[in-house]
Amino acid sequence: MKSRIFLLVFVGIFVNNEAFGLSKEMAALQCKSKFRVPYSDIEKIKNRLMPETKEGKCMMACILKKLKVISKDGKFQVNTVKGWIANKYKDDTKKLNRAYAKADACAEELPTLGENECEYAVKILECSMRKKKVIH
């Protein structure tokens, strides 16, 4: 039960809306069942840090793919993210524009998927957190 709660917190780092298809909770649960993520990684996720193990990173990639943040051909889907942003900040133009700038900056910075989708997922989330600090 604890690990489920921590996973939901993790997904909330990047995905803040469930109105677009598969819910973040369902994606987290489906992906959690595919990987044996150690408790130490769950703790890192809880504290908004990146997991260190392959299992933790691959679980993140699985979640981002299910939520269509990473496309089937391995690209960061900025329009998917912008859809969530538009819904979340529809009443706050200033925050909306800042969040769009963050998403656009990450889209420009991130290459397409290389050989390792697990590391690519980490790069997406690291960019998101780094740009959040710069833009806010």
CNS distance restraints for C-alpha pairs under 8 A (distance, minus, plus):
assign (resid   1 and name CA) (resid   5 and name CA) 6.57 0.50 0.50
assign (resid   2 and name CA) (resid   6 and name CA) 6.35 0.50 0.50
assign (resid   3 and name CA) (resid   7 and name CA) 6.12 0.50 0.50
assign (resid   3 and name CA) (resid  39 and name CA) 7.62 0.50 0.50
assign (resid   3 and name CA) (resid  42 and name CA) 6.37 0.50 0.50
assign (resid   4 and name CA) (resid   8 and name CA) 6.33 0.50 0.50
assign (resid   4 and name CA) (resid  28 and name CA) 7.90 0.50 0.50
assign (resid   4 and name CA) (resid  29 and name CA) 7.17 0.50 0.50
assign (resid   5 and name CA) (resid   9 and name CA) 6.41 0.50 0.50
assign (resid   6 and name CA) (resid  10 and name CA) 6.28 0.50 0.50
assign (resid   6 and name CA) (resid  42 and name CA) 6.31 0.50 0.50
assign (resid   6 and name CA) (resid  43 and name CA) 7.45 0.50 0.50
assign (resid   6 and name CA) (resid  45 and name CA) 6.76 0.50 0.50
assign (resid   6 and name CA) (resid  46 and name CA) 5.10 0.50 0.50
assign (resid   7 and name CA) (resid  11 and name CA) 6.29 0.50 0.50
assign (resid   7 and name CA) (resid  28 and name CA) 6.33 0.50 0.50
assign (resid   7 and name CA) (resid  42 and name CA) 7.03 0.50 0.50
assign (resid   7 and name CA) (resid  45 and name CA) 7.07 0.50 0.50
assign (resid   7 and name CA) (resid  46 and name CA) 7.31 0.50 0.50
assign (resid   8 and name CA) (resid  12 and name CA) 6.31 0.50 0.50
assign (resid   8 and name CA) (resid  24 and name CA) 7.25 0.50 0.50
assign (resid   8 and name CA) (resid  25 and name CA) 5.98 0.50 0.50
assign (resid   8 and name CA) (resid  28 and name CA) 6.80 0.50 0.50
assign (resid   9 and name CA) (resid  13 and name CA) 6.85 0.50 0.50
assign (resid   9 and name CA) (resid  45 and name CA) 7.63 0.50 0.50
assign (resid   9 and name CA) (resid  46 and name CA) 6.28 0.50 0.50
assign (resid  10 and name CA) (resid  14 and name CA) 7.78 0.50 0.50
assign (resid  10 and name CA) (resid  45 and name CA) 5.43 0.50 0.50
assign (resid  10 and name CA) (resid  46 and name CA) 6.20 0.50 0.50
assign (resid  10 and name CA) (resid  48 and name CA) 6.68 0.50 0.50
assign (resid  11 and name CA) (resid  15 and name CA) 5.81 0.50 0.50
assign (resid  11 and name CA) (resid  16 and name CA) 7.94 0.50 0.50
assign (resid  11 and name CA) (resid  24 and name CA) 6.48 0.50 0.50
assign (resid  11 and name CA) (resid  25 and name CA) 7.96 0.50 0.50
assign (resid  11 and name CA) (resid  28 and name CA) 7.34 0.50 0.50
assign (resid  11 and name CA) (resid  63 and name CA) 7.88 0.50 0.50
assign (resid  12 and name CA) (resid  16 and name CA) 5.45 0.50 0.50
assign (resid  12 and name CA) (resid  24 and name CA) 7.96 0.50 0.50
assign (resid  13 and name CA) (resid  48 and name CA) 7.35 0.50 0.50
assign (resid  14 and name CA) (resid 125 and name CA) 6.94 0.50 0.50
assign (resid  14 and name CA) (resid 128 and name CA) 7.20 0.50 0.50
assign (resid  15 and name CA) (resid  24 and name CA) 7.27 0.50 0.50
assign (resid  15 and name CA) (resid  81 and name CA) 7.73 0.50 0.50
assign (resid  15 and name CA) (resid  84 and name CA) 7.40 0.50 0.50
assign (resid  16 and name CA) (resid  84 and name CA) 6.76 0.50 0.50
assign (resid  16 and name CA) (resid  85 and name CA) 7.94 0.50 0.50
assign (resid  16 and name CA) (resid  88 and name CA) 7.22 0.50 0.50
assign (resid  17 and name CA) (resid  24 and name CA) 7.95 0.50 0.50
assign (resid  17 and name CA) (resid  84 and name CA) 5.65 0.50 0.50
assign (resid  17 and name CA) (resid  87 and name CA) 7.55 0.50 0.50
assign (resid  17 and name CA) (resid  88 and name CA) 6.95 0.50 0.50
assign (resid  18 and name CA) (resid  22 and name CA) 7.06 0.50 0.50
assign (resid  18 and name CA) (resid  23 and name CA) 4.89 0.50 0.50
assign (resid  18 and name CA) (resid  24 and name CA) 6.35 0.50 0.50
assign (resid  19 and name CA) (resid  23 and name CA) 7.48 0.50 0.50
assign (resid  20 and name CA) (resid  84 and name CA) 7.69 0.50 0.50
assign (resid  21 and name CA) (resid  67 and name CA) 7.58 0.50 0.50
assign (resid  22 and name CA) (resid  26 and name CA) 6.64 0.50 0.50
assign (resid  22 and name CA) (resid  27 and name CA) 6.63 0.50 0.50
assign (resid  22 and name CA) (resid  66 and name CA) 7.26 0.50 0.50
assign (resid  22 and name CA) (resid  67 and name CA) 6.45 0.50 0.50
assign (resid  23 and name CA) (resid  27 and name CA) 6.26 0.50 0.50
assign (resid  23 and name CA) (resid  67 and name CA) 7.72 0.50 0.50
assign (resid  24 and name CA) (resid  28 and name CA) 6.04 0.50 0.50
assign (resid  24 and name CA) (resid  63 and name CA) 7.71 0.50 0.50
assign (resid  24 and name CA) (resid  67 and name CA) 7.09 0.50 0.50
assign (resid  25 and name CA) (resid  29 and name CA) 6.17 0.50 0.50
assign (resid  26 and name CA) (resid  30 and name CA) 6.05 0.50 0.50
assign (resid  27 and name CA) (resid  31 and name CA) 6.06 0.50 0.50
assign (resid  27 and name CA) (resid  62 and name CA) 7.96 0.50 0.50
assign (resid  27 and name CA) (resid  63 and name CA) 5.45 0.50 0.50
assign (resid  27 and name CA) (resid  66 and name CA) 6.09 0.50 0.50
assign (resid  27 and name CA) (resid  67 and name CA) 7.07 0.50 0.50
assign (resid  28 and name CA) (resid  32 and name CA) 5.85 0.50 0.50
assign (resid  28 and name CA) (resid  63 and name CA) 5.86 0.50 0.50
assign (resid  29 and name CA) (resid  33 and name CA) 6.36 0.50 0.50
assign (resid  30 and name CA) (resid  34 and name CA) 6.94 0.50 0.50
assign (resid  31 and name CA) (resid  35 and name CA) 6.76 0.50 0.50
assign (resid  31 and name CA) (resid  59 and name CA) 5.66 0.50 0.50
assign (resid  31 and name CA) (resid  62 and name CA) 5.80 0.50 0.50
assign (resid  31 and name CA) (resid  63 and name CA) 6.14 0.50 0.50
assign (resid  32 and name CA) (resid  36 and name CA) 7.29 0.50 0.50
assign (resid  32 and name CA) (resid  37 and name CA) 7.37 0.50 0.50
assign (resid  32 and name CA) (resid  59 and name CA) 6.40 0.50 0.50
assign (resid  34 and name CA) (resid  59 and name CA) 7.63 0.50 0.50
assign (resid  35 and name CA) (resid  55 and name CA) 5.69 0.50 0.50
assign (resid  35 and name CA) (resid  56 and name CA) 7.60 0.50 0.50
assign (resid  35 and name CA) (resid  58 and name CA) 7.61 0.50 0.50
assign (resid  35 and name CA) (resid  59 and name CA) 6.29 0.50 0.50
assign (resid  36 and name CA) (resid  55 and name CA) 6.21 0.50 0.50
assign (resid  37 and name CA) (resid  41 and name CA) 6.57 0.50 0.50
assign (resid  37 and name CA) (resid  42 and name CA) 7.15 0.50 0.50
assign (resid  37 and name CA) (resid  53 and name CA) 7.80 0.50 0.50
assign (resid  37 and name CA) (resid  55 and name CA) 5.31 0.50 0.50
assign (resid  37 and name CA) (resid  56 and name CA) 5.30 0.50 0.50
assign (resid  37 and name CA) (resid  59 and name CA) 7.75 0.50 0.50
assign (resid  38 and name CA) (resid  42 and name CA) 6.63 0.50 0.50
assign (resid  38 and name CA) (resid  53 and name CA) 7.99 0.50 0.50
assign (resid  38 and name CA) (resid  55 and name CA) 7.88 0.50 0.50
assign (resid  38 and name CA) (resid  56 and name CA) 7.54 0.50 0.50
assign (resid  39 and name CA) (resid  43 and name CA) 6.21 0.50 0.50
assign (resid  40 and name CA) (resid  44 and name CA) 6.35 0.50 0.50
assign (resid  40 and name CA) (resid  51 and name CA) 7.91 0.50 0.50
assign (resid  41 and name CA) (resid  45 and name CA) 6.10 0.50 0.50
assign (resid  41 and name CA) (resid  50 and name CA) 7.70 0.50 0.50
assign (resid  41 and name CA) (resid  51 and name CA) 4.70 0.50 0.50
assign (resid  41 and name CA) (resid  52 and name CA) 6.60 0.50 0.50
assign (resid  41 and name CA) (resid  53 and name CA) 7.11 0.50 0.50
assign (resid  41 and name CA) (resid  56 and name CA) 6.14 0.50 0.50
assign (resid  42 and name CA) (resid  46 and name CA) 6.09 0.50 0.50
assign (resid  42 and name CA) (resid  51 and name CA) 7.47 0.50 0.50
assign (resid  42 and name CA) (resid  56 and name CA) 7.89 0.50 0.50
assign (resid  43 and name CA) (resid  47 and name CA) 6.31 0.50 0.50
assign (resid  44 and name CA) (resid  48 and name CA) 6.19 0.50 0.50
assign (resid  44 and name CA) (resid  49 and name CA) 4.80 0.50 0.50
assign (resid  44 and name CA) (resid  50 and name CA) 6.15 0.50 0.50
assign (resid  44 and name CA) (resid  51 and name CA) 5.78 0.50 0.50
assign (resid  45 and name CA) (resid  49 and name CA) 5.30 0.50 0.50
assign (resid  45 and name CA) (resid  50 and name CA) 6.16 0.50 0.50
assign (resid  45 and name CA) (resid  51 and name CA) 6.38 0.50 0.50
assign (resid  50 and name CA) (resid  57 and name CA) 7.82 0.50 0.50
assign (resid  50 and name CA) (resid 122 and name CA) 7.06 0.50 0.50
assign (resid  50 and name CA) (resid 126 and name CA) 7.94 0.50 0.50
assign (resid  51 and name CA) (resid  56 and name CA) 5.40 0.50 0.50
assign (resid  51 and name CA) (resid  57 and name CA) 6.16 0.50 0.50
assign (resid  52 and name CA) (resid  56 and name CA) 6.82 0.50 0.50
assign (resid  52 and name CA) (resid  57 and name CA) 7.15 0.50 0.50
assign (resid  53 and name CA) (resid  57 and name CA) 6.38 0.50 0.50
assign (resid  54 and name CA) (resid  58 and name CA) 5.93 0.50 0.50
assign (resid  54 and name CA) (resid 118 and name CA) 7.18 0.50 0.50
assign (resid  55 and name CA) (resid  59 and name CA) 6.05 0.50 0.50
assign (resid  56 and name CA) (resid  60 and name CA) 6.42 0.50 0.50
assign (resid  57 and name CA) (resid  61 and name CA) 6.41 0.50 0.50
assign (resid  57 and name CA) (resid 118 and name CA) 5.01 0.50 0.50
assign (resid  57 and name CA) (resid 119 and name CA) 6.57 0.50 0.50
assign (resid  57 and name CA) (resid 121 and name CA) 7.00 0.50 0.50
assign (resid  57 and name CA) (resid 122 and name CA) 6.49 0.50 0.50
assign (resid  58 and name CA) (resid  62 and name CA) 6.15 0.50 0.50
assign (resid  58 and name CA) (resid 117 and name CA) 7.28 0.50 0.50
assign (resid  58 and name CA) (resid 118 and name CA) 4.40 0.50 0.50
assign (resid  58 and name CA) (resid 119 and name CA) 7.77 0.50 0.50
assign (resid  58 and name CA) (resid 121 and name CA) 7.77 0.50 0.50
assign (resid  59 and name CA) (resid  63 and name CA) 6.29 0.50 0.50
assign (resid  59 and name CA) (resid 118 and name CA) 7.67 0.50 0.50
assign (resid  60 and name CA) (resid  64 and name CA) 6.22 0.50 0.50
assign (resid  60 and name CA) (resid 118 and name CA) 7.07 0.50 0.50
assign (resid  60 and name CA) (resid 121 and name CA) 6.16 0.50 0.50
assign (resid  60 and name CA) (resid 122 and name CA) 7.41 0.50 0.50
assign (resid  61 and name CA) (resid  65 and name CA) 6.09 0.50 0.50
assign (resid  61 and name CA) (resid  70 and name CA) 7.90 0.50 0.50
assign (resid  61 and name CA) (resid 117 and name CA) 6.23 0.50 0.50
assign (resid  61 and name CA) (resid 118 and name CA) 5.20 0.50 0.50
assign (resid  61 and name CA) (resid 120 and name CA) 7.45 0.50 0.50
assign (resid  61 and name CA) (resid 121 and name CA) 4.84 0.50 0.50
assign (resid  61 and name CA) (resid 122 and name CA) 7.73 0.50 0.50
assign (resid  62 and name CA) (resid  66 and name CA) 6.18 0.50 0.50
assign (resid  63 and name CA) (resid  67 and name CA) 6.17 0.50 0.50
assign (resid  64 and name CA) (resid  68 and name CA) 6.06 0.50 0.50
assign (resid  64 and name CA) (resid  69 and name CA) 5.04 0.50 0.50
assign (resid  64 and name CA) (resid  70 and name CA) 5.74 0.50 0.50
assign (resid  64 and name CA) (resid 121 and name CA) 7.11 0.50 0.50
assign (resid  65 and name CA) (resid  69 and name CA) 5.81 0.50 0.50
assign (resid  65 and name CA) (resid  70 and name CA) 4.78 0.50 0.50
assign (resid  65 and name CA) (resid  71 and name CA) 6.36 0.50 0.50
assign (resid  65 and name CA) (resid  72 and name CA) 7.44 0.50 0.50
assign (resid  68 and name CA) (resid  77 and name CA) 6.92 0.50 0.50
assign (resid  68 and name CA) (resid  80 and name CA) 6.82 0.50 0.50
assign (resid  69 and name CA) (resid  76 and name CA) 5.84 0.50 0.50
assign (resid  69 and name CA) (resid  77 and name CA) 5.02 0.50 0.50
assign (resid  69 and name CA) (resid  78 and name CA) 7.32 0.50 0.50
assign (resid  69 and name CA) (resid  80 and name CA) 6.30 0.50 0.50
assign (resid  69 and name CA) (resid  81 and name CA) 6.72 0.50 0.50
assign (resid  70 and name CA) (resid  74 and name CA) 5.72 0.50 0.50
assign (resid  70 and name CA) (resid  75 and name CA) 5.40 0.50 0.50
assign (resid  70 and name CA) (resid  76 and name CA) 4.86 0.50 0.50
assign (resid  70 and name CA) (resid  77 and name CA) 5.77 0.50 0.50
assign (resid  71 and name CA) (resid  75 and name CA) 5.24 0.50 0.50
assign (resid  71 and name CA) (resid  76 and name CA) 6.60 0.50 0.50
assign (resid  71 and name CA) (resid  77 and name CA) 6.41 0.50 0.50
assign (resid  73 and name CA) (resid 113 and name CA) 7.67 0.50 0.50
assign (resid  74 and name CA) (resid 112 and name CA) 5.76 0.50 0.50
assign (resid  74 and name CA) (resid 113 and name CA) 4.55 0.50 0.50
assign (resid  74 and name CA) (resid 114 and name CA) 7.84 0.50 0.50
assign (resid  74 and name CA) (resid 117 and name CA) 7.58 0.50 0.50
assign (resid  75 and name CA) (resid 111 and name CA) 7.60 0.50 0.50
assign (resid  75 and name CA) (resid 112 and name CA) 4.86 0.50 0.50
assign (resid  75 and name CA) (resid 113 and name CA) 6.04 0.50 0.50
assign (resid  76 and name CA) (resid 107 and name CA) 6.50 0.50 0.50
assign (resid  76 and name CA) (resid 110 and name CA) 7.31 0.50 0.50
assign (resid  76 and name CA) (resid 112 and name CA) 7.03 0.50 0.50
assign (resid  76 and name CA) (resid 124 and name CA) 7.61 0.50 0.50
assign (resid  77 and name CA) (resid  81 and name CA) 6.71 0.50 0.50
assign (resid  77 and name CA) (resid 107 and name CA) 7.82 0.50 0.50
assign (resid  78 and name CA) (resid  82 and name CA) 6.05 0.50 0.50
assign (resid  78 and name CA) (resid 103 and name CA) 6.21 0.50 0.50
assign (resid  78 and name CA) (resid 104 and name CA) 6.92 0.50 0.50
assign (resid  78 and name CA) (resid 107 and name CA) 6.13 0.50 0.50
assign (resid  79 and name CA) (resid  83 and name CA) 6.13 0.50 0.50
assign (resid  80 and name CA) (resid  84 and name CA) 6.73 0.50 0.50
assign (resid  81 and name CA) (resid  85 and name CA) 6.24 0.50 0.50
assign (resid  81 and name CA) (resid 103 and name CA) 7.09 0.50 0.50
assign (resid  82 and name CA) (resid  86 and name CA) 5.97 0.50 0.50
assign (resid  82 and name CA) (resid 100 and name CA) 6.43 0.50 0.50
assign (resid  82 and name CA) (resid 103 and name CA) 7.09 0.50 0.50
assign (resid  83 and name CA) (resid  87 and name CA) 6.40 0.50 0.50
assign (resid  84 and name CA) (resid  88 and name CA) 6.11 0.50 0.50
assign (resid  85 and name CA) (resid  89 and name CA) 5.98 0.50 0.50
assign (resid  85 and name CA) (resid  90 and name CA) 7.95 0.50 0.50
assign (resid  85 and name CA) (resid  96 and name CA) 6.62 0.50 0.50
assign (resid  85 and name CA) (resid  99 and name CA) 6.66 0.50 0.50
assign (resid  85 and name CA) (resid 100 and name CA) 7.17 0.50 0.50
assign (resid  86 and name CA) (resid  90 and name CA) 5.42 0.50 0.50
assign (resid  86 and name CA) (resid  96 and name CA) 6.59 0.50 0.50
assign (resid  89 and name CA) (resid  93 and name CA) 6.98 0.50 0.50
assign (resid  89 and name CA) (resid  95 and name CA) 6.35 0.50 0.50
assign (resid  89 and name CA) (resid  96 and name CA) 5.14 0.50 0.50
assign (resid  90 and name CA) (resid  96 and name CA) 7.01 0.50 0.50
assign (resid  92 and name CA) (resid  96 and name CA) 6.07 0.50 0.50
assign (resid  93 and name CA) (resid  97 and name CA) 6.07 0.50 0.50
assign (resid  94 and name CA) (resid  98 and name CA) 6.35 0.50 0.50
assign (resid  95 and name CA) (resid  99 and name CA) 6.04 0.50 0.50
assign (resid  96 and name CA) (resid 100 and name CA) 6.14 0.50 0.50
assign (resid  97 and name CA) (resid 101 and name CA) 6.14 0.50 0.50
assign (resid  98 and name CA) (resid 102 and name CA) 6.32 0.50 0.50
assign (resid  98 and name CA) (resid 135 and name CA) 6.25 0.50 0.50
assign (resid  98 and name CA) (resid 136 and name CA) 7.06 0.50 0.50
assign (resid  99 and name CA) (resid 103 and name CA) 6.28 0.50 0.50
assign (resid  99 and name CA) (resid 132 and name CA) 7.83 0.50 0.50
assign (resid  99 and name CA) (resid 135 and name CA) 7.98 0.50 0.50
assign (resid 100 and name CA) (resid 104 and name CA) 6.07 0.50 0.50
assign (resid 101 and name CA) (resid 105 and name CA) 6.00 0.50 0.50
assign (resid 101 and name CA) (resid 135 and name CA) 7.68 0.50 0.50
assign (resid 102 and name CA) (resid 106 and name CA) 6.29 0.50 0.50
assign (resid 102 and name CA) (resid 128 and name CA) 6.92 0.50 0.50
assign (resid 102 and name CA) (resid 131 and name CA) 5.49 0.50 0.50
assign (resid 102 and name CA) (resid 132 and name CA) 6.50 0.50 0.50
assign (resid 102 and name CA) (resid 135 and name CA) 6.76 0.50 0.50
assign (resid 103 and name CA) (resid 107 and name CA) 6.17 0.50 0.50
assign (resid 103 and name CA) (resid 128 and name CA) 7.32 0.50 0.50
assign (resid 104 and name CA) (resid 108 and name CA) 6.26 0.50 0.50
assign (resid 105 and name CA) (resid 109 and name CA) 6.17 0.50 0.50
assign (resid 105 and name CA) (resid 131 and name CA) 7.49 0.50 0.50
assign (resid 106 and name CA) (resid 110 and name CA) 5.84 0.50 0.50
assign (resid 106 and name CA) (resid 124 and name CA) 7.29 0.50 0.50
assign (resid 106 and name CA) (resid 127 and name CA) 5.87 0.50 0.50
assign (resid 106 and name CA) (resid 128 and name CA) 6.73 0.50 0.50
assign (resid 106 and name CA) (resid 131 and name CA) 7.56 0.50 0.50
assign (resid 110 and name CA) (resid 123 and name CA) 7.53 0.50 0.50
assign (resid 110 and name CA) (resid 124 and name CA) 7.15 0.50 0.50
assign (resid 113 and name CA) (resid 117 and name CA) 6.21 0.50 0.50
assign (resid 113 and name CA) (resid 120 and name CA) 6.16 0.50 0.50
assign (resid 114 and name CA) (resid 120 and name CA) 7.40 0.50 0.50
assign (resid 116 and name CA) (resid 120 and name CA) 6.42 0.50 0.50
assign (resid 117 and name CA) (resid 121 and name CA) 6.22 0.50 0.50
assign (resid 118 and name CA) (resid 122 and name CA) 6.68 0.50 0.50
assign (resid 119 and name CA) (resid 123 and name CA) 6.35 0.50 0.50
assign (resid 120 and name CA) (resid 124 and name CA) 6.32 0.50 0.50
assign (resid 121 and name CA) (resid 125 and name CA) 6.40 0.50 0.50
assign (resid 122 and name CA) (resid 126 and name CA) 5.96 0.50 0.50
assign (resid 123 and name CA) (resid 127 and name CA) 5.99 0.50 0.50
assign (resid 124 and name CA) (resid 128 and name CA) 6.25 0.50 0.50
assign (resid 125 and name CA) (resid 129 and name CA) 6.21 0.50 0.50
assign (resid 126 and name CA) (resid 130 and name CA) 5.99 0.50 0.50
assign (resid 127 and name CA) (resid 131 and name CA) 5.91 0.50 0.50
assign (resid 128 and name CA) (resid 132 and name CA) 6.05 0.50 0.50
assign (resid 129 and name CA) (resid 133 and name CA) 6.54 0.50 0.50
assign (resid 130 and name CA) (resid 134 and name CA) 6.57 0.50 0.50
assign (resid 131 and name CA) (resid 135 and name CA) 5.88 0.50 0.50
assign (resid 132 and name CA) (resid 136 and name CA) 5.86 0.50 0.50
